[in-house]
Amino acid sequence: MNTPDLTESGPAASVSPAASHANAAGGYLGPAAPGAEAPAFTDADLARLRLSSRLRDLSESLRVAVAAQDGAAGGSPDGGSDLAAHLWDLMSGEHREVQTALVGYARSRGSSWPQIAELTGADSPEEAERRWSYATTTAAKSATGPADAAALTAGLDAWYVLHAQLEPLARVRDPFSRLLAGRTAQEPNCLICAKYDDRPVPAWAGYPAPPGGHLVDDGMWRVGHGPTPYWPAGTLLIESRRHFLDYADFTPGEAAAIGPMIQRFTNPLKVATGASRIHVFSCMEGTGHFHLWMVPRTEGGTAGRTFIGSPGYCTPVEAEAVVHQVRALLADPGRAA
């Protein structure tokens, strides 16, 4: 069978020796705060790691499968579906693996065999133990456990943040590791500061290197294209370099610069996108760091609040094309008049 390519490369999570290390007894220590010794992983922590990593891997396979190309099963001229066959095999194998991880996790949390029997539908506690004792054995732990629990923990934190939407955990650095024993939950991130510190942020927070590069990066402001999965081509994200919340915190220089900057970009955006309106707004609800959106709206679609609620999206290539055109128009203001 020609298996469809359901893989997708992404940023590899790495943990520095200062951030993770093994203790003398061979147990793994979690991400350590500067100058602090990280707590060791408990058996319940390791069981949760195995369960969450299995769920992450399955989630990634199913997410990529949503838009995977398909072909005839096994290259057969009679048709069929490689994708269907591959997903059937995937789910058949993962079903047992996820169940094993779930039972191991439940046992690590103190569930009795009668409770496991009720959870799994076994006829009796004895039957549950016969079927699922593997989940709690050393062999199962070594087969499904992490080679480096600290690195895996950091990877799960990064994976969750990168795929987060608007849930509260999108704003913290440790959505997974805060569940583990002995860890103190970290305070929410400023997503804009984190983005430029090369820390993981949700896709909707934008990119440290936006499509087409920054149009402005002058020490006071950064202006670049917004995140393409969430905004139409030509959407500009204006961010303050300094960390502050809103207009009340402007310095005189920032207050003097923001109006002319919006004016400077409005006509070039209209020309580059064909927009009849440029929506300008800021609310700082996503993160408490001043930022402002300029969103082009073309005729024929929704308008007003309805448009802002679902403005559309674009590809990075489309975003780059508009940014290059805006840059050219800024260099020749007469063309944008």
N, C-alpha and C positions, 0 to 999 in steps of 0.2 A: 504494500500500500504506500502511495506517495503521501506522506504525512504533511499536511499544510504547515507552513512556518508560523507558529503561534508565539514565537519569542519576540521580545522587544528589549533592546539594550537600554540601560539607564545608568545614572550616576552610581558608581560603586561606593558603598559606605565603608569608610575606613576609620579605625580608632587608633590614635597614637599610643605609644607605650605609656605616656603619662596619663592617658585617659582610661586605659584598661590594662589589666595585668592579671596573672594567676598567683594565687597564694601558695604558701609553701606546702600545703596539704593537697594541692592539685585542684582545689575548687576555684571557680572563676569569680573575679571581682568585677563589679559593674563600672560604668563610666564614673570617674571620680571628679569631684569638684577640685579646683586648684588648691593644693595643700591639704586636701582631705582624703582619708582612706575610704574607699568605696566598700559598702557591705557585701559580704559573700552572697552568692545565689543559693537559695534554699531549694529543696526538692520540688516544692510547689512552684517556685519561680521557673525552674527548668521545665516542669510540665507545661506551664503556661507558655513558655518560649516555644516548645515543640508544637503546641496547638496553634498559637498565633502565626508561627512561620508556615505551617501547613495551610492555614486559611489564607495567608498572604499569597502563597504560590498558586493556590487554586483560583483566588480572585484575579490574579494577573493573567492566568491562562484563559479564564472566561472573558475578561475584559478585552483582550486582544482578539479572541475568537469572534467577537461581535462584528468586526469588519474584516475578518480574514478571507482571503480569496479561496475559492474551492475548485476542485477538479473532479474528474470521473474517478470513482473508487478503483484504486489499483491501476489507474490508466486504462480501464476497460472501455472498449468502444461502445459497449452497451449502456454506458452512463453510470449513474450512481454518484455518491458524494464522499470524497475523501474527508471533508470536514465533519460530516455526521459520524463516519466511522472512527475518526480520531477522537472526537468528543465523547463518543460512547465508551471507547477504551479508557479515556482519561477519567470519566466519571465512575466507571466500574472500579478502577484502581483506587481513586481518591476516596470513594465512599467508605471503603474499609479503613484506609489510612486516617481519615478524619475521625471515624468512630473510635479507632484505637487511641488517638490523641485525646479525644473527649473523655474516654474512660480513664485514661491515665491522669488527666487533669482532675476529674471528679474524685478519684481515689486520693490524689495528693491533697485535696481539700477536705478529706475526712469522710467521704461517702462510703457507706457500708456496702457489702455485697447485696443485701436485700434492696438497698436504694439503687444499686447498679442494675439489678434485675428489673426494677420498675422503670428505670431510665431506658434500658435497651430492649425491653419486651421479652426478656428471658423467662422461661417457665418457673424458675426457682433461683434462689441465691446460689445454690450449688452449680446450676447450669450457667449462670452468669460468670461465676468464678472460673469454671472450666473454659468458657469461650473467651474470656477477656483478661485472664491473669497475665497473659503476655504483655498487656499494656503497662503493667507495673513492674516488670522484670528488668534486670540489668541489661539484658539483650535488647529489649525494646528501647530502653533509654539510650543505649549506645547507638542503636540503629537510627534513631530519630533525633538525638540530641545534638546540640551545636558543638563544633570543634572549638569555637571560641564564643562563649555565651555573651561576653561583653560586646564583641563586635556585632553579634546577631541582634542584641538589644538595641544598639545604636542604629543598625540597619532598619529595624522595625519602626523605631521612632522616625527616621528620615522618610521611610516609605509612606507612613501614615500622613505625615505633614505634606509631602509632595502631592498626595492624592486627595487631600482634604478639601471640602467645599466650605460651607459657611458655619459648620458646627463649632462650638466653643473650643474644642481641642485643636482646631486649626491654628490657634494663636499661641500654643505652647510648644516648647522644644522637646518635651518628653511625654508624648501622649501614651506610649506603651510602657516605658520604664518606670513611670510613676506608679504603676500597678504592682511593682515587685516589692518584696519585703525590705524594710530598712531604708527605702528611698523617700526623700522629701520632695514633694511636687515643686517644680520650678515655677516662677512667676511667668505670666504671659509675655511672649516676645513682642517687641516692635518689629513688625514684619518688614518694614522698609529698611531699618537698620540691619536686621538679620540678613536680608537679601544682599546688601552690599558688603556684609562680612562673610559672604560665601557659606552661610548656613542654610539648611533646607527651609523652604517656604512653600506654601500652597501655590499652585499655578496661577491663581487669580491675583496674587500679589505682584506679578510681573517679573521681569528679568533684569539681572544686573547689567547685561549687555543686550539691550532690546533690538528687535529687528531693524536693520539699517543703521544702528548706532544712535547715540544720543544727539539730538539736534542742539541742545544746550547742556553744558556742564561747566558752569562758570564759578564754582565755589559757593554760590548762593542757591542755585536751582539746578535740577536735572530735568530735562524734557526728552522723552522718548516715547516710542509706540507702546500702547497698552498690551496686556496679554491677549494673544490672538484667539484663544478658545472662547473668550468672553466678550470681545468687542469687535465692531466692524473695522475694516481697513481705514486707516487715517485717524483712529482714536489716539489722542495724545494724553500721556500721563505726566503731569507736572508735579515734581516732588521737591520739597525743601531739603537742602543738604543738612541744615541744622534740625535737630529733633525738637519739635514743639507741636502743640495740638492744633490751634486754629488761628483765625484772623486776629483774635484778641492778643495773641502773643507775638505778632509781627514786630520786627524792628522797623525803624523809619525807612531803612534801605529796602527791606523786603516789601513793605507797603508801597513804596514808590515804584518798585520794579514789576509787581504782579500784573497791574492793569495794562501797561504798555506791552508786556509780553503776551498776554491773551490777545490783545489787538493785533500784534505783529503776526500771530499764527492764524487768525481767523480767515482772512481772504486766501492765503495759500492753501489752507485746508479745503475751502470751498472749491477752488480751481482744481486741485488735485483729485478730489473725490466726486465732484459734481453735486455736492450737498447744497440744499437750499437753507439749511439751518445748521449751526454748530451749537450743540447743547453744552453748557458749561456748568459744572456743579461739583461740590465737595461736601462730604458729610463726616469723614473720619470714623465711620462705623467699623470698617474692616480692620483698621489699626490706628492707634492714636498718634499719628505722625502726619503733619500737614501734607496733603496731596490734593490735586485738583484734576478733573477730567475734562477734556474737550472732545466731544463725540459728534462726528458728522452724521446728519440725517438727510437722506436723499428723498425725493418725492416718490410717491406711490406706495409707501409702507405706512406703518403706524406712526403716530406722532405723540408728543407730550409725555405724560407720565407712563403711558403704555409702552412707548418706545424705550424709555430708560429701563423699564422692567425687563425688556427682552430686546436688546439692541441688535443682536446678531453676532456673527463671528467672522473670522477670516483666516487665511493661511499665513505663515511667516513670509512666504514669497510675495503675497499680495500686500502685506504690511510693508515690506522692504521697498516695493515699487512706489508706494505712496510717500514713504519717508524720503526716498531719493528725489522725488518730484517736488516735495515741499522744500527740501534743502536747495534745489535749483531755483525755485521761485523766491526763496528768501535772499538768494544771491543776486537776483534780478527783480527787484520789487515792482518794476513797471509791468511785468507779465502777470502779476497777481492783482493789479489794480482793477 
